[in-house]
């Protein structure tokens, strides 16, 4: 069954969404677009070959053909749009971050659940082909118990003016990019594992703005795992998008952008758009093979629309968006206090009281095995711990 979509927002992300919606399943249709600027709405409708455009949000949401609303608006307009969808009983998909803070996100979550409508959190980086494969490996146990995750997203800054206004955006690089990194880490560690507290450094190092343009944070989870995020609007060289996962039995490294396996040199005479956040169209460049697909948009909308058709939750919901907002709120508090700050969750639906895991490997009845390695001279070296005395010793086997 095809979906009939109203797109709220006609800018950069709205066009990425439209390309994915119209390209992946080849049966869904955008039938209406809302924009605050008439010329933008008209141009969007023209470019994607449909008739109805409007500068009234309510008109787009309540269009008689529309059964799904896709929100691609500035952060300060998300709540108004979500409440309109809840009132109209229309399924709603909202771009990241869900809210400017956890209170906004909570109100949106409660509104859609009270209305009984399908809701999806458009976290595209949790749908990239590399990420989906990595999560499958983690869930199958290939890495053992997950101890640490790190997600990095850095670039020279966002495209639209509203991002730079702290009142409209709600924050800076943490809110814009940290939301990706936090949700990526949650998926690897386990979305049913509670984030407990956050330590964060944030600063405005380069840009003449009120919000932070650079931040690094640590998120402590109830099971002892640590999630790390690194975000910046000050990075020069394009979009750097990387994930790392470390477990007791293995490690995953993912490079989604900047080093893509596709390298190209050009004088710039014939080049134009190369890749998102690319700072130049000349010299050595690193394009994407299929930007819409490789950044997860195709898989994301396929999951969202199938969830609507199957009357189930998609992989990413408003509940996930709310949890992420709560973690970011703690990050902002920590950046000010310089202390570990608790994650305040009024709504939590995961596990409670999970103990930190600890792996003790028996070597024999007397010793634990700390490490085993082969030396360059052919011996096997064992580092052992005496179970009774606690003494550490090494043993070589030739």
N, C-alpha and C positions, 0 to 999 in steps of 0.2 A: 504494500500500500504506500502511495506517495504521500509526503507531508507537504502542507501548504504553510509557508513561513512568512512571518512579518519580521523584518530586520529593523531593529531600533539602533540607529547609528549608521552613518554612511562613510566613515573614515577608514583609516589604515587597517584596523582589525576587522571591521565590518566587511571589507573587501577580501581579506584572507578567508573569513568565514564563508562568504558567498562562493568563492572559488572552490572550497572544499565541498560545500553543500550541493552545488550544481555539478561537480565533477566526479564524486566518488560513487554514489549509488545510481546516478543518471536517471533518477525518477522524481526527485524532490524538487519543489518549486518555491522560489521567493515570489510572493504575490503583492507585497506591500513593503515600503520602506519609510521610516520616520527619520527626519533630521531637523535640527534646529535651524538650519539654513536651507532655504528653498532651493537655491541653485545646486546645492550638494545632493539633496534628495532627488531632484529631477535628473541630474547627471548619473546618479547611481542606478535609477530605474532604467534609464536609456542604455547604460553600459551592460546591464544584465537582462535586458529585453523583457521587461514587464511594464505594466501601465500605471499602477497605483503608487503614488508618492504623496507624502503629507508632512506638514509641520506640526501636526497634532499627535502626540503620543497615544492618547486614548483612541483616536480614529484608527491608527495602525493596529493596535491591540485588538480592537473590536471589529476589525474588518470581517465580514461574514464568511469569507473563504478560509481565514487563518485558523489553524489548529495548533500551531507552535510559534512561540515568540522567542526570538534570539536577541539578547541584550548585548550590544557592542557600544555602550555609552560611557562617558566619563564616570568615575567612581561615585561622585556625589548624586548622580541620577539613578543609580541602581535601585535604591529602595522604592522610589516613586514608580519606577517601571515594574518592579516585582509586585507591588501592591495592586497595580492596575491589572496585571495578569491574574492574580489571585481573585480579584473581583470578577473578572471575565471568565474564570474557570478555564484558562488556556494554559497548556503545558509551557514551561518557561525554562530557557537555557541562558545562563548568565556568565559573562566573561569574568576573569579574575581581576583583582581580588573581589570576593563577594561583597564586602562592605569596607568602609573606611576604618572600621573598628569592630570589635566583637558584638557590641550592642546593636549596631545596625544589622550585622549578619544574623544575629539571633532573631531580631524582629522579622527579617525576611524568611528565615527558616520556619518560624512559627506560622507565618502567613500562608505559605504554600502548603504546609502540612494541614492547617485548618481548612484550607480550600480543597484538599484532596487531589491536588494536581501533581503530575510528574515534574520533577525539577532536576536540572543537571548543572553541574559546576564545570565550566569550560576551561579545564586545566589541561591544555594541549600537551604540555611536556610530560604528562603521565600517560600519553598515548603514542609516543614516538615508537617506531618499530624496534629500535635498539632497547628502549626502556621496557617495552612489553616482553621482549625476549629475556632481558636481565631479570625482571621480576619473576618470570616463570622459573628461571633457574634458581632464584633465591627461595621461592615457595617449594620447589622440589627438594630443597635441602642441599644443593650443590655447594653452598658456602658455609654450611653448618649454622651455628648460632650467630646472628648478626650483631657485631660489636660497635660498628662505627660507619656512618655514612657522611659523605661530603658532596655538596652540590654547589657549583659556582656558576653564576651568570653575571657577566660584566660586559659593558659596551659604552659608547660615548654619550648615551642618553636617549630618551624617548623622542618620538616624532612630533607629537601634538603639544600645543601650548598649555593645555590644562594640566598635564602631568607635572609641570613645574610650579603650579600654584597649590600650595599646601592645603588651602581650604577646599578646593575641588578634589584634589587627589587624596587628601587625608594623611599623606606622608611622602617620603621620597623613595630611594632605592629599595629599602626594606619592603615597603608595601607593593611596589611595582615588580620587583624581581624575587624578593625573599619568599613571596607566596608560592612561586614555582618550586624553589629549593626545599622549602619546608614540606610540601606535599610529596615531593619526590622521596625525601627521606622517610616520611611516614609510611609510604608504600613498601619500602624495603624493610623497615624495622617491624612493621605490622600496624595497620590502622586501628587495631583494637588495643594497642599498647598506649597507655596514657602519657602524654608529655607533661612533665612535672615542673620543671623550672628552666629558665633561660638566662644565659650570660651574654651580653652583647656590647660591642663597641661600635659606635657610629659617629660620623663627623661630616661636616660640610667642608670639603678640602679644596674644591676647584670652582664649582658653579656659584653664581651670585643669586642663591635661592635661600629660602628659610628652612627647607627640609634637608635631610641627610643625602649626600651623593655617594656615600661609601659606607659599608658596614660589614662586620664579621660577627657571627653569633654561634653559640653552642646551645643545643637543646638536650636536656637530660630526660630520658624516658624512665618509666617505672621499673622496667626490667634491666636497667643498668646501661642500655645502649646510649650512644651519643650521636646526635645529628648535628652536622656543621653546615652553615651557609656562608658564602662569600658573595657579596653583591656590590656593584659599583656602576655609577653613571660617569666615571672619570677614566675608564680604561680606553686606551688608544689602540686601534688596530682592528676594530670590527666587533663582532659578537662572539664572545668566548663562553661556551656552554659545555660544561663537563660535570660528570658524576663519578663518584668512587664509592664502592661498597666493600667493607672488610668484614669477614666472618672468621669463625674458628677453623674453617676448613678451606677457605679460598677468598679470592679477591676479584672484583670486577672494576674495570676502568671503561668509561664511555666518553667519547668526544663527539658531541652532536653538531658542533659548529666550529668555525675557524680552521680547524684541521679536519677536513671532511674526506680526505682521500682523493679530492679533485683539486689539482693545482694548475693555475693558468697564468701566463704572463701576457700582458697587452700594453701597447703604447698608449691606449686610451682614445685613439682616434676613432675607433668604431664601437667603443663600449658605452653602455648606458647603465641600467640597473644590473647589478651583479648578484647581490644577496642582501638580505635584511641587515641593517646597521653597518654595511660596508662603508668605509670612510673614503674610498677612492674607486675610480673606475680605470686605474692604470697601475702598472707594476705587477708584482706577484699577487694574485688574488685566489681566493678559495671558495668557489661557488658551491651551491647545493645542487645535487642531481634533480631533486623534485622538492622544492621548498615546502609546499603545502603538505605533502605526504611525510617528508622526513621530520617536520616539526610536529607531527601528530594530529593535524587538523582532520585528515580523512578518517582515521580510525576513531577519533573522538566523536565526530558526528554520526558515523555508522553505529557506534555504541548507543549514542543518545536516541537516535530514531528507532533503533531496534528495541530499546527499553520501552519507549512509548507504545510500540506495536505489541509488545509482549506484556505490557502492564507491570513492569518491574522497575527497580531502581537501576540507573546507570552506574558505572564504576565510580564516578565522581558526582556527588550530590551537594546540595546546599549545606548539609550537615558537615561535610568535609570542609567546605568553604568557611563555615563558622569556626571549626577547630583551628584552621590555619589563621584566621583573624585573631583568635584568642592567643595563639603563640606569638604572633607579631605584636600584639598589645604588650605582652610580657617583655619582648625584645626592646620595645621603645622605653618601657619603664626602667629596664636594666641599663640602657644607654645613658639614662639620666642619673640613676642612683649609683652606678658602677658596682652593683651587687647582683648576685643571683636573684632573680625575681620569679615568683610562682606563676604558673599558668592558671588563670582563673576560668574554670569551666562550669557554667550553670547547667549545661546539658552535656552529659557523657554517657555513651552507649556501649563502651567497650569493656574490657576486663578491669577488675578492681583487685588491688592487693597483690599484684604480680611481683614475685621476688626476683632480685638480681640473679642471673644465672652464673654458674661457675663450673668450669670443666676440669675435672680431675681424672687424669689418665693413669691407670694402673700399669706399672711395668711388671711387677710381680707382687707377692703378698707383703713384701717389706718396703717397696719403693714406688713412688709416683714418677712417671716420665715427664720431664720438663721439655727436653729437646733431643732429637736424634739427627745426626748428620754424617755424611761421608767426608773424610778428610782427603787432602790432595796426595797423601802418602798411602792411601788405600785402606785405612782403618775406619771402622764405624765408631763414632764417638757418641756416648750417651751422657746427658746431664740428668741426674736423678735427685730425688728428695726423699730422705728417710722418713717414713710415715710416723715413726715414734719420736725421734729426736728433732726432726725438722731440718737436719743438716743437709746441705747441698754438696753433691760430689759428682765427679765425672768418671766415666769408665770407658776404656778403649777396647774394642774387639777387633783382632786382626784375622 
